Amino acid sequence: MTRLLTLIAVFAASPALAASGPFFSLRNTNFVVLIAFLLFVGVLVYFKVPGMLAGLLDKRAETIRAELEEARKLREEAQELRDSFERKKLEVKDQAERIVAKAKADAELAAKQARADLEASIARRLRSAEDQIASAEAAAVREVRDQAISVAIAAAGELIAKNLSADDAGKLIVDSISTVETRLH
């Protein structure tokens, strides 16, 4: 089909046919060009090229319109995602601040608890040391007392042995036995 159009255009516009003269003559160049143009437009109309071009342009316009609509929707979705990420970012920031604040409060509480535990431990150790000192002091006092009693008994025994006669010793033994009998019975 396009070959036919090409041949018609070549023969219609050939210089042999286009000469000057009356306007409605095939020798007039302007008339030949006019006929070729009208034939060309006629062929275009016959094959419905303007309709096809209009359809192609409409289709292209619809495609562009659809792409623009899709781009607008994508832009709106991107904006919504951006807003969502901004909200999440703020939420995460707030949550991080709360976590840091809670960690600081927990650390302060743990420090106070450790201080209290340390003070209690020191107080227990002081009480324990004081108890050990008191116990050692009581043991030393007991030991000194026992030693003093032993020395006093030994000294009294020596004194009694030097100054006591046999009759007095017998009398003391009898008195001691009678004291023991009365207390036991």
Phi, psi and omega per residue, in radians:
M1 nan -0.753 3.136
T2 -1.207 -0.464 3.085
R3 -1.149 -0.733 -3.141
L4 -1.075 -0.761 3.121
L5 -1.111 -0.682 -3.140
T6 -1.138 -0.766 3.136
L7 -1.110 -0.732 3.130
I8 -1.105 -0.742 -3.123
A9 -1.152 -0.667 -3.124
V10 -1.173 -0.834 -3.116
F11 -1.232 -0.578 -3.109
A12 -1.247 -0.541 -3.077
A13 -1.810 0.306 -3.091
S14 -1.246 2.563 -3.102
P15 -1.188 -0.390 -3.140
A16 -1.187 -0.564 -3.118
L17 -1.538 -0.362 -3.038
A18 -1.721 1.633 3.070
A19 -2.189 2.913 -3.116
S20 -1.391 2.719 -3.116
G21 2.726 -2.754 3.120
P22 -1.042 2.668 -3.024
F23 -1.129 -0.724 -3.098
F24 -1.524 0.653 3.121
S25 -2.081 2.612 3.136
L26 -1.287 -0.129 3.105
R27 -1.518 -0.187 3.110
N28 -1.501 2.156 -3.091
T29 -1.109 -0.725 -3.120
N30 -1.107 -0.720 3.139
F31 -1.154 -0.738 -3.139
V32 -1.109 -0.735 3.131
V33 -1.133 -0.677 3.122
L34 -1.122 -0.778 3.140
I35 -1.117 -0.760 -3.138
A36 -1.084 -0.704 -3.135
F37 -1.167 -0.741 3.139
L38 -1.150 -0.697 3.067
L39 -1.065 -0.751 3.139
F40 -1.085 -0.789 3.117
V41 -1.147 -0.674 3.117
G42 -1.097 -0.764 3.122
V43 -1.100 -0.744 3.129
L44 -1.060 -0.755 3.133
V45 -1.186 -0.715 -3.129
Y46 -1.046 -0.761 -3.126
F47 -1.520 0.163 3.071
K48 0.988 0.679 3.127
V49 -1.136 -0.723 3.115
P50 -1.060 -0.673 3.096
G51 -1.140 -0.719 3.122
M52 -1.145 -0.743 3.114
L53 -1.095 -0.750 3.112
A54 -1.106 -0.722 3.107
G55 -1.109 -0.761 3.110
L56 -1.104 -0.738 3.119
L57 -1.144 -0.726 3.093
D58 -1.093 -0.750 3.137
K59 -1.095 -0.752 3.137
R60 -1.133 -0.728 3.116
A61 -1.096 -0.722 3.123
E62 -1.138 -0.713 3.103
T63 -1.078 -0.782 3.131
I64 -1.115 -0.738 3.124
R65 -1.067 -0.759 3.129
A66 -1.138 -0.708 3.122
E67 -1.141 -0.691 3.097
L68 -1.114 -0.740 3.120
E69 -1.103 -0.750 3.125
E70 -1.130 -0.706 3.108
A71 -1.110 -0.690 3.110
R72 -1.116 -0.768 3.125
K73 -1.104 -0.748 3.117
L74 -1.097 -0.676 3.104
R75 -1.114 -0.754 3.115
E76 -1.105 -0.748 3.112
E77 -1.098 -0.735 3.128
A78 -1.106 -0.703 3.111
Q79 -1.122 -0.742 3.105
E80 -1.098 -0.743 3.099
L81 -1.096 -0.745 3.125
R82 -1.075 -0.795 3.109
D83 -1.078 -0.730 3.120
S84 -1.084 -0.769 3.128
F85 -1.142 -0.642 3.104
E86 -1.112 -0.760 3.102
R87 -1.085 -0.787 3.131
K88 -1.100 -0.680 3.125
K89 -1.064 -0.779 3.113
L90 -1.131 -0.733 3.120
E91 -1.080 -0.772 3.141
V92 -1.129 -0.687 3.121
K93 -1.112 -0.800 3.101
D94 -1.068 -0.756 3.137
Q95 -1.106 -0.714 3.119
A96 -1.110 -0.728 3.102
E97 -1.101 -0.719 3.103
R98 -1.119 -0.712 -3.135
I99 -1.125 -0.756 3.131
V100 -1.114 -0.767 3.129
A101 -1.091 -0.745 3.125
K102 -1.142 -0.698 3.120
A103 -1.110 -0.708 3.094
K104 -1.109 -0.777 3.131
A105 -1.100 -0.748 3.110
D106 -1.101 -0.694 3.126
A107 -1.136 -0.739 3.097
E108 -1.108 -0.748 3.115
L109 -1.112 -0.730 3.118
A110 -1.136 -0.680 3.113
A111 -1.124 -0.759 3.100
K112 -1.083 -0.763 3.141
Q113 -1.108 -0.736 3.118
A114 -1.112 -0.715 3.094
R115 -1.079 -0.786 3.132
A116 -1.118 -0.743 3.117
D117 -1.101 -0.707 3.130
L118 -1.125 -0.783 3.109
E119 -1.078 -0.728 3.116
A120 -1.132 -0.714 3.120
S121 -1.117 -0.746 3.108
I122 -1.109 -0.747 3.126
A123 -1.089 -0.736 3.105
R124 -1.081 -0.765 -3.137
R125 -1.149 -0.665 3.089
L126 -1.117 -0.771 3.111
R127 -1.085 -0.721 3.130
S128 -1.109 -0.748 3.117
A129 -1.121 -0.751 3.110
E130 -1.084 -0.721 3.106
D131 -1.108 -0.727 3.110
Q132 -1.126 -0.708 3.110
I133 -1.116 -0.790 3.131
A134 -1.084 -0.732 3.125
S135 -1.117 -0.759 3.124
A136 -1.141 -0.685 3.106
E137 -1.114 -0.768 3.127
A138 -1.127 -0.685 3.121
A139 -1.148 -0.707 3.128
A140 -1.139 -0.739 3.118
V141 -1.091 -0.770 3.119
R142 -1.059 -0.761 -3.118
E143 -1.129 -0.750 3.112
V144 -1.108 -0.749 3.134
R145 -1.095 -0.810 3.134
D146 -1.073 -0.715 3.122
Q147 -1.131 -0.742 3.135
A148 -1.105 -0.707 3.125
I149 -1.111 -0.760 -3.136
S150 -1.088 -0.773 3.126
V151 -1.124 -0.737 -3.130
A152 -1.127 -0.725 3.136
I153 -1.134 -0.752 -3.137
A154 -1.120 -0.730 3.131
A155 -1.165 -0.727 3.128
A156 -1.124 -0.688 3.120
G157 -1.095 -0.713 3.134
E158 -1.174 -0.753 3.122
L159 -1.091 -0.776 -3.124
I160 -1.159 -0.685 -3.118
A161 -1.164 -0.620 -3.138
K162 -1.338 -0.726 -3.002
N163 -1.690 -0.128 -3.051
L164 -1.683 2.288 3.082
S165 -1.579 2.985 -3.093
A166 -1.154 -0.672 3.131
D167 -1.155 -0.747 3.133
D168 -1.140 -0.624 3.137
A169 -1.153 -0.718 3.127
G170 -1.135 -0.692 -3.133
K171 -1.120 -0.732 3.132
L172 -1.110 -0.670 3.140
I173 -1.151 -0.740 -3.140
V174 -1.135 -0.766 -3.141
D175 -1.107 -0.707 3.135
S176 -1.119 -0.729 3.141
I177 -1.130 -0.744 -3.131
S178 -1.160 -0.635 3.104
T179 -1.134 -0.739 -3.132
V180 -1.147 -0.709 -3.137
E181 -1.106 -0.762 -3.103
T182 -1.185 -0.584 -3.114
R183 -1.392 -0.581 -3.118
L184 -1.369 -0.480 -3.077
H185 -1.774 nan nan
